[in-house]
């Protein structure tokens, strides 16, 4: 089960959707054995407040979705190899894997030389659920928009190779969340902060 969300993945309005996903892979949220669930903390692993974001996400699923979610502990994969292996084991044992906001570029760079992409594919092949939103959702397709580099740094629009998890469902596409974003106010921030002009530059490629 591959579930893609834009933003607001831990908003009160999303609790019903999360409960539905859990019920599809392991009974209702009221009864039945707990489903092993893990959150990939890599997309925001570079942020100074990463522990706080992890804690808040775990609290949300516990208090609002009534599910225990464990933090994978793979905010960075280029550090302690023992900690990395522990994190990989948590992912291997999970039936539900969630990842959300942060940087798609950072996540891809941290995941690329690890078993994590293959572990995610295994979930989709064996009846598990991969629930990705925001930055994590950007990584799902055959290509990825490096949104920080384009919107904040000013690099000309380009594609990065994505995880291509969509190929498990027979879809050859890139995923662009925050499609109707209007945070820019006086400038176009649709299409995940690209705006129409920069999206038009990327589409032919």
C-alpha positions in Angstrom: 0.0 0.0 0.0 1.6 3.3 -1.2 0.1 6.4 0.3 1.1 9.8 -0.8 0.2 13.0 1.0 0.9 16.7 0.5 1.1 18.7 3.7 -0.8 18.6 7.0 0.1 15.0 7.4 -0.1 15.3 11.2 -3.1 17.7 11.3 -6.3 16.7 13.1 -8.1 16.4 9.7 -5.8 13.5 8.7 -6.4 11.2 11.6 -9.2 9.3 9.9 -7.0 8.7 6.9 -4.1 7.4 9.0 -6.5 5.1 10.9 -7.9 3.8 7.6 -4.3 2.9 6.4 -3.6 1.0 9.6 -6.9 -0.8 9.4 -6.1 -2.0 5.9 -2.9 -3.7 7.0 -3.6 -4.7 10.6 -7.1 -4.4 11.9 -8.9 -1.4 13.3 -7.4 1.2 15.6 -9.6 0.0 18.4 -9.0 -3.7 18.4 -6.5 -6.2 17.0 -2.8 -6.7 17.5 -0.5 -3.6 17.1 1.1 -3.2 13.7 4.9 -2.7 13.8 5.2 0.9 12.7 8.3 3.1 12.2 9.0 6.7 11.2 11.9 7.5 8.9 13.5 10.6 10.4 16.0 11.1 7.6 14.3 13.9 5.6 14.7 16.3 8.6 17.7 14.7 10.1 19.9 17.7 9.3 17.7 20.1 11.3 18.8 21.1 14.8 15.2 20.4 16.1 15.1 16.9 14.6 14.5 15.3 18.1 11.6 17.6 18.7 10.0 16.9 15.4 10.4 13.1 16.0 8.8 13.4 19.4 5.9 15.5 18.2 5.2 13.0 15.4 5.2 10.0 17.7 2.9 11.9 20.1 0.5 12.6 17.2 0.1 9.0 16.2 -0.2 7.8 19.8 -2.8 10.4 20.9 -4.7 11.0 17.7 -4.4 7.8 15.7 -4.0 5.4 18.7 -1.0 3.7 17.2 2.5 3.3 18.6 5.1 4.5 16.1 8.8 4.0 16.7 11.5 6.4 15.4 13.9 4.6 13.1 16.9 6.6 14.3 18.3 7.1 10.8 18.4 10.9 10.8 21.8 10.4 9.3 23.1 7.2 7.8 26.8 8.4 7.4 27.6 8.2 11.1 27.7 5.4 13.7 27.4 2.1 11.8 26.0 0.3 14.8 23.2 2.9 15.2 22.5 2.6 11.4 22.2 -1.2 11.7 19.8 -0.8 14.6 17.7 1.6 12.5 17.7 -0.7 9.5 16.4 -3.5 11.8 13.6 -1.3 12.9 12.6 -0.7 9.3 12.9 -4.4 8.4 10.6 -5.3 11.3 8.0 -2.7 10.4 4.8 -3.2 8.5 4.1 0.5 8.2 6.7 3.1 7.3 6.1 6.8 7.4 8.3 9.8 6.4 7.4 13.5 5.9 8.8 17.0 5.8 12.4 18.1 5.4 14.7 18.0 2.4 14.3 15.5 -0.4 17.9 16.0 -1.5 19.3 15.3 2.0 17.1 12.2 2.3 18.2 10.8 -1.1 21.8 11.4 -0.4 21.6 9.7 3.0 19.6 6.7 1.6 21.4 6.1 -1.7 24.2 3.8 -0.4 22.0 2.0 2.2 19.5 -0.9 2.0 16.6 1.6 2.8 15.3 2.0 -0.8 15.1 -1.8 -1.1 13.5 -2.2 2.3 10.8 0.2 1.2 10.2 -1.8 -2.0 9.9 -4.9 0.1 7.1 -3.3 2.1 5.2 -2.7 -1.1 5.7 -6.3 -2.3 4.8 -8.0 1.0 1.6 -6.3 2.1 3.1 -3.4 4.1 2.4 0.3 3.8 4.7 3.1 2.8 3.1 6.5 3.8 5.1 9.5 2.5 4.2 13.1 2.6 5.8 16.5 1.7 9.6 16.2 1.1 9.5 12.4 1.4 6.7 12.2 -1.2 9.0 14.1 -3.6 11.5 11.2 -3.5 8.9 8.5 -4.5 9.1 9.0 -8.3 11.6 8.3 -11.0 12.8 11.9 -10.6 12.8 14.4 -7.7 12.6 18.2 -7.6 15.5 19.5 -5.5 13.2 22.2 -4.0 15.7 23.9 -1.6 18.4 24.2 -4.2 16.0 25.8 -6.7 13.8 27.9 -4.5 16.2 29.0 -1.8 19.7 28.8 -3.3 18.7 29.9 -6.8 20.2 27.0 -8.9 18.6 26.6 -12.3 15.8 24.0 -12.3 17.0 20.4 -12.6 15.9 16.9 -11.8 17.5 14.4 -9.4 17.1 10.7 -9.6 14.4 9.6 -7.3 13.7 6.3 -5.4 11.3 5.3 -8.2 9.1 3.4 -5.8 6.2 4.2 -8.1 7.6 1.6 -10.5 6.3 -1.0 -8.1 2.8 0.1 -9.1 3.7 0.3 -12.8 3.8 4.1 -12.8 6.6 6.1 -14.5 6.3 9.6 -13.1 7.6 12.3 -10.8 5.7 13.4 -7.7 5.3 17.1 -7.0 3.4 17.7 -3.7 2.2 21.2 -2.5 0.7 21.5 -5.9 -1.6 24.4 -5.1 0.8 26.2 -2.7 0.1 29.9 -2.3 2.5 30.8 0.5 4.3 33.2 -1.8 1.5 35.7 -1.8 2.9 38.1 -4.4 4.8 35.4 -6.3 4.0 32.0 -7.7 4.9 29.1 -5.3 2.6 26.5 -6.8 4.1 23.1 -7.9 6.2 22.7 -4.7 7.6 26.3 -4.8 8.7 26.0 -8.4 6.0 28.2 -9.8 4.6 27.7 -13.3 7.6 29.2 -15.1 10.2 26.9 -13.6 7.9 23.8 -13.8 7.6 24.5 -17.5 11.4 24.4 -17.7 11.5 21.0 -16.1 8.7 19.3 -17.9 10.4 18.8 -21.3 13.2 16.9 -19.5 
